[in-house]
Amino acid sequence: MKFIYCPICSDKLIEKEIGDEGLVRYCASCQRPYFDEPSSCVEVLVINERNQILLLKQNYITETHWGVVSGHVTNGETLEETVVREVLEETGQEVERMQYVESYYFMPNELIMAGFIAFVHAKPFNNSNEVDDLMWCEIGEVNKYIARVNNMSGIHFDNSMRVLKMNN
């Protein structure tokens, strides 16, 4: 489905540059972007060489909890290319290898999300206009911070931990 009018307020959508997503349809009244539905995204748990998890804060999603890297697949891009691009753009980390975990359907935003684990060697964080804060977190501390309500980060963290235990 391609949106022309806002499904909330009925205003005609405009095209607006949104972060690393490029030009997208956008409702100026609701201040919300709209992607073709259902949209394909990646959900990426980033792990460094010390087995720390990278968590990020995006206040436009939640001001109280942290999440993992996620982003929309652009036309002509593979899921793996999206993982590499989103991790680099949002955090400054370079993916050395990755592993597919599971896919999810996030009904509130009609998103099909492909979940991956990305392995990196920690580098200094970059300044992304989409991310308000970043931190490396010990695995045992993640549940203190990670979003679990109306967000796939917590579910993806749990599933990724199961996959990592199976591989050891």
BAPATOR-497800 format. One line per field, with one value per residue: residue in one letter; x, y, z of N, C-alpha, C in turn. Coordinates in nm, 2 decimals, decimal comma, m for minus. Layout:
BEGIN
rest: c(a_...)
n_x: c(X_...)
n_y: c(Y_...)
n_z: c(Z_...)
ca_x: c(X_...)
ca_y: c(Y_...)
ca_z: c(Z_...)
c_x: c(X_...)
c_y: c(Y_...)
c_z: c(Z_...)
***
This chain:
BEGIN
rest: c(m_k_f_i_y_c_p_i_c_s_d_k_l_i_e_k_e_i_g_d_e_g_l_v_r_y_c_a_s_c_q_r_p_y_f_d_e_p_s_s_c_v_e_v_l_v_i_n_e_r_n_q_i_l_l_l_k_q_n_y_i_t_e_t_h_w_g_v_v_s_g_h_v_t_n_g_e_t_l_e_e_t_v_v_r_e_v_l_e_e_t_g_q_e_v_e_r_m_q_y_v_e_s_y_y_f_m_p_n_e_l_i_m_a_g_f_i_a_f_v_h_a_k_p_f_n_n_s_n_e_v_d_d_l_m_w_c_e_i_g_e_v_n_k_y_i_a_r_v_n_n_m_s_g_i_h_f_d_n_s_m_r_v_l_k_m_n_n)
n_x: c(0,08_0,05_0,08_m0,10_m0,25_m0,27_m0,34_m0,44_m0,51_m0,60_m0,47_m0,30_m0,01_0,34_0,66_0,95_1,28_1,40_1,60_1,83_1,68_1,61_1,41_1,08_0,73_0,53_0,35_0,28_0,12_0,07_0,33_0,47_0,63_0,55_0,57_0,57_0,33_0,31_0,60_0,95_1,19_1,50_1,61_1,86_2,08_2,37_2,69_2,99_3,35_3,39_3,17_2,96_2,65_2,52_2,33_2,08_1,93_1,64_1,46_1,23_1,10_1,09_1,12_1,20_1,31_1,57_1,68_1,75_1,95_1,77_1,61_1,47_1,45_1,59_1,49_1,61_1,81_1,97_1,88_2,10_2,28_2,13_2,16_2,44_2,46_2,27_2,37_2,62_2,55_2,38_2,54_2,82_2,97_3,14_3,02_3,15_3,08_2,77_2,46_2,16_1,86_1,57_1,25_1,00_0,67_0,55_0,28_0,16_0,28_0,28_0,50_0,74_1,00_1,33_1,53_1,86_2,19_2,47_2,82_3,09_3,40_3,45_3,43_3,48_3,17_2,95_2,80_2,48_2,19_1,95_1,97_1,97_2,13_2,39_2,52_2,74_2,65_2,66_2,57_2,41_2,29_2,12_1,84_1,75_1,73_1,63_1,37_1,04_0,77_0,54_0,75_1,00_1,26_1,32_1,21_1,36_1,62_1,60_1,55_1,79_1,97_1,91_1,98_2,25_2,33_2,28_2,47_2,71)
n_y: c(m0,12_0,22_0,52_0,82_1,01_1,11_0,86_0,92_1,20_1,28_1,47_1,57_1,40_1,50_1,51_1,44_1,47_1,22_1,14_0,88_0,76_0,89_1,06_1,05_0,98_1,21_1,33_1,65_1,77_1,57_1,50_1,27_1,00_0,80_0,49_0,26_0,00_m0,34_m0,25_m0,34_m0,41_m0,41_m0,55_m0,52_m0,68_m0,57_m0,68_m0,66_m0,73_m0,79_m0,91_m0,73_m0,56_m0,33_m0,07_0,17_0,50_0,65_0,91_0,98_0,74_0,62_0,77_0,66_0,41_0,19_0,07_m0,15_m0,14_m0,05_m0,04_0,07_m0,12_m0,02_0,04_m0,21_m0,30_m0,55_m0,75_m0,80_m0,60_m0,38_m0,42_m0,38_m0,11_0,03_m0,02_0,11_0,38_0,45_0,41_0,41_0,18_m0,09_m0,37_m0,69_m0,96_m1,13_m1,28_m1,43_m1,43_m1,44_m1,36_m1,10_m0,98_m0,67_m0,55_m0,29_m0,09_m0,21_m0,36_m0,57_m0,74_m0,83_m1,01_m0,98_m1,07_m0,87_m0,87_m0,69_m0,50_m0,28_0,06_0,42_0,60_0,74_1,05_1,05_1,18_1,05_0,92_0,95_0,88_0,64_0,33_0,08_m0,22_m0,45_m0,79_m0,91_m0,68_m0,58_m0,61_m0,42_m0,19_m0,22_m0,18_m0,31_m0,29_m0,23_m0,24_m0,41_m0,47_m0,59_m0,85_m0,94_m0,93_m1,14_m1,36_m1,36_m1,42_m1,68_m1,80_m1,75_m1,90_m2,16_m2,18_m2,21)
n_z: c(0,00_m0,08_0,07_0,02_0,14_0,49_0,72_0,96_1,00_0,75_0,59_0,29_0,21_0,21_0,06_0,24_0,37_0,57_0,82_0,76_0,58_0,35_0,10_0,20_0,23_0,42_0,70_0,77_0,96_1,16_1,21_1,12_0,95_0,66_0,52_0,24_0,28_0,37_0,53_0,49_0,73_0,93_1,23_1,46_1,67_1,81_1,89_2,06_2,07_2,34_2,42_2,48_2,46_2,22_2,29_2,20_2,22_2,12_2,12_1,98_1,96_2,22_2,53_2,76_2,75_2,61_2,29_2,01_1,71_1,42_1,10_0,79_0,49_0,19_m0,15_m0,37_m0,21_m0,02_0,27_0,43_0,34_0,43_0,71_0,75_0,66_0,83_1,09_1,07_1,00_1,22_1,44_1,40_1,40_1,24_1,07_1,11_1,08_1,04_1,17_1,09_1,28_1,33_1,19_1,23_1,28_1,32_1,43_1,52_1,35_1,11_1,01_0,86_1,01_0,99_1,19_1,31_1,43_1,47_1,46_1,59_1,62_1,88_1,82_1,83_1,89_1,63_1,54_1,49_1,34_1,40_1,64_1,99_2,21_2,29_2,41_2,54_2,68_2,95_2,90_3,11_3,22_3,03_3,05_3,23_3,08_2,82_2,58_2,59_2,56_2,30_2,12_1,94_2,04_2,29_2,25_2,04_2,15_2,34_2,17_2,02_2,22_2,28_2,03_2,03_2,25_2,16_1,97_2,11)
ca_x: c(0,00_0,13_0,00_m0,10_m0,31_m0,24_m0,45_m0,49_m0,58_m0,64_m0,40_m0,22_0,13_0,44_0,79_1,04_1,40_1,39_1,72_1,90_1,58_1,60_1,28_0,97_0,60_0,53_0,24_0,33_0,03_0,09_0,47_0,49_0,66_0,47_0,64_0,49_0,29_0,39_0,74_1,05_1,30_1,59_1,63_1,99_2,15_2,51_2,77_3,13_3,44_3,39_3,03_2,87_2,55_2,51_2,19_2,06_1,82_1,58_1,35_1,10_1,03_1,06_1,22_1,23_1,38_1,67_1,65_1,86_1,96_1,67_1,59_1,40_1,53_1,57_1,47_1,72_1,90_1,94_1,87_2,24_2,33_2,07_2,22_2,56_2,43_2,21_2,47_2,72_2,49_2,33_2,64_2,96_3,03_3,15_2,99_3,25_3,00_2,63_2,39_2,02_1,80_1,43_1,17_0,89_0,57_0,52_0,15_0,12_0,33_0,27_0,64_0,81_1,13_1,42_1,62_2,00_2,30_2,59_2,94_3,18_3,50_3,40_3,49_3,40_3,04_2,94_2,69_2,37_2,07_1,84_2,00_1,99_2,24_2,44_2,60_2,77_2,59_2,69_2,45_2,33_2,23_2,03_1,69_1,72_1,72_1,57_1,22_0,97_0,63_0,53_0,88_1,05_1,39_1,33_1,19_1,48_1,73_1,57_1,57_1,93_2,04_1,88_2,06_2,39_2,35_2,28_2,60_2,82)
ca_y: c(0,00_0,34_0,63_0,96_1,09_1,06_0,78_0,97_1,33_1,30_1,57_1,52_1,38_1,57_1,43_1,50_1,40_1,17_1,07_0,81_0,69_0,97_1,12_0,96_1,05_1,26_1,42_1,77_1,79_1,46_1,49_1,13_0,95_0,69_0,40_0,16_m0,10_m0,35_m0,21_m0,43_m0,35_m0,50_m0,54_m0,58_m0,68_m0,55_m0,74_m0,63_m0,84_m0,82_m0,96_m0,63_m0,53_m0,19_m0,02_0,31_0,57_0,73_0,97_0,98_0,61_0,61_0,85_0,59_0,28_0,18_m0,03_m0,20_m0,08_m0,09_0,06_0,03_m0,17_0,07_m0,04_m0,27_m0,33_m0,68_m0,74_m0,79_m0,46_m0,29_m0,44_m0,31_0,04_0,09_m0,02_0,21_0,51_0,49_0,39_0,42_0,05_m0,17_m0,51_m0,78_m1,07_m1,13_m1,40_m1,42_m1,49_m1,47_m1,25_m1,07_m0,89_m0,57_m0,51_m0,15_m0,01_m0,29_m0,38_m0,70_m0,71_m0,94_m0,99_m1,02_m1,03_m0,82_m0,87_m0,58_m0,46_m0,15_0,19_0,54_0,62_0,85_1,14_1,03_1,27_0,97_0,86_1,05_0,83_0,51_0,28_m0,06_m0,27_m0,59_m0,88_m0,93_m0,56_m0,53_m0,61_m0,30_m0,08_m0,25_m0,16_m0,44_m0,26_m0,16_m0,24_m0,55_m0,48_m0,69_m0,98_m0,97_m0,96_m1,27_m1,46_m1,36_m1,48_m1,82_m1,84_m1,75_m2,02_m2,28_m2,19_m2,23)
ca_z: c(0,00_m0,09_0,13_m0,04_0,25_0,62_0,77_1,09_0,99_0,62_0,51_0,19_0,25_0,14_0,06_0,34_0,40_0,71_0,86_0,66_0,49_0,23_0,09_0,23_0,24_0,56_0,73_0,84_1,08_1,26_1,22_1,11_0,82_0,61_0,42_0,18_0,38_0,49_0,51_0,54_0,82_1,00_1,37_1,47_1,80_1,79_2,00_2,04_2,10_2,48_2,45_2,53_2,37_2,19_2,30_2,16_2,27_2,02_2,20_1,91_1,98_2,36_2,61_2,89_2,73_2,51_2,19_1,93_1,58_1,33_0,99_0,67_0,37_0,08_m0,28_m0,44_m0,11_0,05_0,41_0,48_0,31_0,52_0,84_0,75_0,64_0,95_1,20_1,05_1,00_1,35_1,55_1,36_1,41_1,11_1,09_1,06_1,03_1,10_1,17_1,09_1,40_1,31_1,14_1,32_1,22_1,42_1,39_1,53_1,24_0,99_0,97_0,86_1,06_0,98_1,30_1,29_1,52_1,40_1,54_1,56_1,71_1,92_1,77_1,89_1,83_1,55_1,57_1,40_1,37_1,44_1,77_2,10_2,29_2,26_2,52_2,55_2,80_2,98_2,87_3,23_3,25_2,93_3,08_3,30_2,99_2,69_2,56_2,57_2,53_2,17_2,06_1,92_2,08_2,39_2,20_1,95_2,24_2,40_2,07_1,99_2,33_2,26_1,92_2,07_2,34_2,08_1,89_2,20)
c_x: c(0,09_0,04_0,01_m0,16_m0,28_m0,36_m0,51_m0,57_m0,63_m0,57_m0,32_m0,07_0,23_0,56_0,89_1,16_1,40_1,52_1,79_1,81_1,56_1,46_1,17_0,84_0,58_0,41_0,29_0,25_0,06_0,24_0,51_0,52_0,57_0,55_0,54_0,46_0,27_0,54_0,84_1,16_1,39_1,59_1,76_2,05_2,30_2,59_2,91_3,22_3,45_3,25_2,94_2,77_2,54_2,36_2,19_1,93_1,77_1,45_1,22_1,03_0,99_1,17_1,26_1,31_1,48_1,63_1,78_1,85_1,84_1,66_1,52_1,50_1,49_1,55_1,60_1,83_1,87_1,93_2,01_2,30_2,26_2,12_2,35_2,54_2,37_2,30_2,57_2,66_2,44_2,43_2,78_3,04_3,03_3,12_3,10_3,18_2,86_2,57_2,24_1,96_1,66_1,36_1,05_0,79_0,53_0,39_0,12_0,17_0,34_0,41_0,68_0,95_1,21_1,53_1,76_2,08_2,42_2,71_3,04_3,29_3,47_3,49_3,42_3,27_3,04_2,82_2,58_2,25_1,95_1,85_2,04_2,11_2,27_2,52_2,62_2,72_2,63_2,56_2,36_2,26_2,13_1,89_1,66_1,69_1,63_1,42_1,16_0,82_0,62_0,66_0,93_1,19_1,41_1,31_1,31_1,60_1,72_1,60_1,72_2,01_2,03_1,97_2,21_2,43_2,36_2,41_2,72_2,83)
c_y: c(0,12_0,46_0,76_1,06_1,03_0,98_0,83_1,10_1,36_1,40_1,50_1,51_1,46_1,47_1,51_1,41_1,36_1,09_1,01_0,74_0,77_1,03_1,02_1,05_1,09_1,35_1,53_1,80_1,69_1,45_1,34_1,08_0,83_0,62_0,31_0,05_m0,23_m0,32_m0,32_m0,36_m0,46_m0,46_m0,60_m0,56_m0,68_m0,59_m0,71_m0,75_m0,87_m0,87_m0,86_m0,60_m0,38_m0,16_0,13_0,37_0,66_0,79_0,98_0,85_0,60_0,69_0,78_0,46_0,28_0,07_m0,08_m0,13_m0,14_0,01_m0,01_m0,02_m0,08_m0,02_m0,08_m0,31_m0,47_m0,66_m0,72_m0,66_m0,36_m0,30_m0,36_m0,16_0,10_0,09_0,09_0,35_0,55_0,49_0,42_0,29_m0,02_m0,31_m0,60_m0,91_m1,06_m1,26_m1,37_m1,49_m1,53_m1,35_m1,23_m0,98_m0,80_m0,50_m0,36_m0,06_m0,09_m0,31_m0,53_m0,68_m0,84_m0,92_m1,06_m1,00_m0,99_m0,82_m0,77_m0,57_m0,31_m0,04_0,30_0,55_0,74_0,94_1,12_1,12_1,19_0,91_0,96_1,01_0,69_0,46_0,13_m0,11_m0,42_m0,67_m0,89_m0,80_m0,51_m0,52_m0,49_m0,18_m0,10_m0,23_m0,29_m0,41_m0,18_m0,14_m0,38_m0,57_m0,59_m0,83_m1,03_m1,00_m1,10_m1,38_m1,47_m1,43_m1,64_m1,88_m1,85_m1,87_m2,15_m2,30_m2,22_m2,38)
c_z: c(0,00_m0,04_0,05_0,06_0,39_0,67_0,90_1,07_0,85_0,54_0,40_0,23_0,16_0,14_0,15_0,36_0,55_0,73_0,74_0,56_0,36_0,22_0,11_0,24_0,39_0,58_0,82_0,97_1,19_1,29_1,22_0,97_0,79_0,50_0,36_0,28_0,31_0,45_0,56_0,62_0,87_1,14_1,41_1,61_1,77_1,91_1,96_2,09_2,25_2,52_2,51_2,42_2,35_2,20_2,26_2,20_2,15_2,08_2,12_1,92_2,13_2,44_2,74_2,87_2,61_2,41_2,12_1,79_1,49_1,22_0,88_0,56_0,26_m0,05_m0,34_m0,34_m0,05_0,20_0,47_0,45_0,40_0,66_0,85_0,74_0,77_1,07_1,19_1,06_1,14_1,46_1,52_1,37_1,27_1,14_1,02_1,01_1,10_1,09_1,17_1,21_1,37_1,25_1,23_1,24_1,34_1,38_1,40_1,41_1,11_0,93_0,97_0,90_1,06_1,09_1,28_1,41_1,44_1,50_1,49_1,66_1,75_1,87_1,84_1,81_1,74_1,60_1,46_1,44_1,41_1,58_1,87_2,19_2,26_2,38_2,49_2,68_2,82_2,95_2,99_3,27_3,15_2,97_3,17_3,21_2,87_2,69_2,53_2,54_2,40_2,10_2,05_1,98_2,19_2,34_2,11_2,04_2,29_2,29_2,03_2,09_2,32_2,14_1,96_2,17_2,27_2,00_1,98_2,25)
***
